[in-house]
Amino acid sequence: PIEMDARQMLKRQLARAEAKGFGVDAASELEFHAFDADWQPLYNDINCYSIYRGWEMEPFMLDIRESLRNTGIEVEACNVEYGPGQTEINVRYGPLMKMADDTVLFKYIVRLCAKRHGINVTFMAKPYLLEAGNGFHVHQSLTRDGKNAFAEQDEDTPLGSSLMRKYLTGLLAHHKELQLVMTPTISGYKRVQDYSFSPTQVTWGLDHRLVGVRSIVGEGSGNRLEARWAAADANPYLVFASVLAAGLDGLENDYELIPQVITDPHV
């Protein structure tokens, strides 16, 4: 083992969680931009969730999905996004270390399939200054005896779970520090703009797409916290290790939870 190895750092945080009696499930949610051989976007207009644009992209995207499936990575959803030639592929959650490894493989496979089709892709955080950037959302939950521990209801609060609340306070307490890991490039800081779905404040909410941490509750085994501020060009092992370290710190220190954002966090 090498102390400075990012994967080794994640192992140490997983050992911390295990010592507390928890496993960790996670899922990465990554966006990327696709270009032709001359680095021109495959399309220029905004077509978020467009079925028609999805059909145009399908020969390329089908190859990616099948290549991921053949590698043992299950795809749950695939859609075009807000930016020119921008696409998002969502993979099924799983044990945190496997998800970190799969995220590295995911980026490699996307690039490999793109080259097979004469397409260039980038996970650069902000390829266009005035268009949507590429994010790396981290869905995470603690498990106990193979079950989602965030599903255990034990308090009358919006989250309903003291464990989930404490973990959330750690993510929020270390949000600014984690910028060093989650946003490691100059391009990444260009992505952090109000009303861009890239959080600009230390905030949390329930099903809210402008906050730093989106808290999904009422879904039973699907209850989870989504850290939304990492850029797609960040190191997956460091990102997963850092959010887990922050969440575990919340369990240990039980920080005061700031009020949830219900309306516009930018005003």
N, C-alpha and C positions, 0 to 999 in steps of 0.2 A: 504493500500500500504506500502511496505517495500523498503526503499531507495536503499538497496544493492541488491534487487532482480533483476536479469538480465532481466526478462521480463518487469519489471517496467521501467528499463533504456531504453528499446526499445520504450515503450509507450511515454516516455518523448521526444525522438527524433522524433517520428511520430507527436507529438503535435507541435514541432518546424516546421516541414514541413507543417503541416496543417495551421499554423499561417501565412505561406508565400503563402498560396493558393495552395499547392501541395498535392496530394496523392502520394503513392509510390508503384510501382509494383516490384516484385523480383522473382527470382527462384534460388534454391540451386542446385548445381551439385556436387554430392558426389561419391567417389570411396571407395571400400572395397575389402578385400582379403577373399577368401573362402578356408576352410580347411576341411579335413575329421575328423572323430571322434578322431583321434590321433594327430591332429594338423599338418598333412602333407598337402601341397598344393594340390588342386584338379588336377592341372597339373603344370609342371615345365617350359615349354617352353613359348616363347613369341608368343602370338596369337592375337594381337590387332585387333579388328573388325572381327575376324574370324567367319564365319557363321558356320563352322563345330564345333568349340569349343562352340559357342553359342547354337548349337543343343544339345551338351552334357550337358550343364548347364540348358537347358530349363525346365525340370520338377521342379527344384528348383526355377528358375527365374519366371516361370509362376505363381507359388504359391505366390511369392512376389508381382507381378504386380496385380494379382486378389485381394489380401488382401489390397493393397494400394487403388485399385479402389473401393472396398467395404467400405473403410474408407473415400471416397470422395477425394482421391488424384489421379489426372490424370497423367498417365505416357505417356511421349512423345517418349522416346527412351530407348533402353537397349542394351548394347554391352559388350563383354569382352574387357579388357584393356591390358596394357603393362606388368604388373607384373604377377608372378605365381598365378593362381587362382583369378586374379583380375577382377572385374566387375564394371561397372558404370551404374546407372539408372538415367535418366533425367526426372524430373517432370515438368509439365506445370506451367508457371509463374502465379502469383496471387498477391493479396494485401499482403504487407510485413508482417504484424502480422500473418496472416493465414499461410504464407509460413514458418515463423519461427516455429510456432506450428507444421505444417506439417513435418518440417525437424526433429523435435524431435520424432514425431510419426513414420516417415520413418525409422529412425535408430532402433527404438524399433521393428517395424514390420519385418525388415530384419533379426534381430537376432531371433525373434520368429519363423519365417518361416524356418530359417536355422536349428534350433533345431528340428523342426518337421521332417526334412529330415536327421537328424543325422549329420548335417554339423555345423562347427564352423565358425564364421566370425569375422573380426576385422576391425575397422575404425582407427586403430593405424596409425600414420603418416608415419612411415618407418619400416615396419615389417622386411624387408631385406635390409641390408646396401648397396648392390650393385644392387638392383632391384628398379623398380618404386615404389614410395610412394603413399599415398592416400591424394588427395587434396579435397578442399571444395571451389569451384568457386562460386562467388556471382554475378548473373546477376541482374542489377538494372536499373530502369528508373523512372523519375518523371512523374506524370500525372496531367493534368489540365482539369477540366470538363469531366473526364472520358476518356480523350484521351492522348496518349503518347506525353508529352511536348518535349521530345528529338527529335521528328519528325519535329518540327517547324524549317524551314530553314530561317536564318536571317543574315548569314555572309558567305563570300567567304573564307572558311578555310577547311581543310580536314574533320572536323567534320560537318561543315555547320550550327551548332547550338551554339549560345553564351551560352545558358543555359547548354548544355551538356559540353561545354568547361570549364565553371566555376566550375561545379560539379567535373569534372575530375581533375582540379588543386587542389581541396581539397583532393581528394584521394591520389594524388601524394605527396602533402605537408606533409601528415600525415602517409605515407607508413611505415616509420621506427618506429614511435611511435606505430602503430597498430600491429607491430610484437608481442607485449606483449599479445594481445588478439587473433590474428590470429594463432600464433604459441606458445601455452602455455606449451608445453612439450619438454623435451630433444630430444625425438624421432623426433619432428617436425623440429628441427634445423638440424638434420641429413638428412632430406628430401631436404633441400635447397642446391641444387648442380647445377652447370652449366650444360646445355644441358639435364636437367631432366624434363623439362616442369614445374619446380618449380622456379619462378623468383628469381634471386639473385641480381637484381639491381632495383632502382626506375626508371621504364620505362613505356612507353605506346606506342601502335601502333594500326593499324587498324586490319585487320584479321591476327594477328601475335600471335603464340602460345608460345613464349618465353618471353613475356613482362609481367610486373606487372599488367597492366590494358589493356585489349583488348577492343577496341572501335568498336562496330558493327554499321555501318552507311549504308545509302542507302537502308534500309529495311522498311522505313516508320514506321508503328506502332510497328515494331520489333526492332527499334533502341534502343541500350542499352549499358551500360558499364559493363564489366566483370572483377571484381577484382579477381585475380588468385592466390593470395599468401597464403590464409588460409589453414590450415591443417584440415583433416577430423575429427580429435578428438577435435576440438575447440568447445566452447559453441555457439550454433547457435544464441541465443538471443544477446550475446555480439558481435558476428561477425556482425550481421545485424545492431545492434545499432551503432557500431563503424564506419562502412563504411558510414552509413547515416549521422552520425555526421560530418565526414570528408567532405562528399560531400556538406552538408549545409554550412560548414565553407567556402568552395570554393565559394559558391554563395555570401556569405557575404563579402569576402575579394578579390575575383577575382585575385588570384595569377597569376604570369606570367607562361604560359604554356611552359614546356621544350620541345625541339624538339622531334618529334616522331621517334621511331626506325623503320627503313625500312629493314635493313639487320640483321646481327648477333649482338645481344646486349652483347655478352660475349667477344668480341675482342676490 
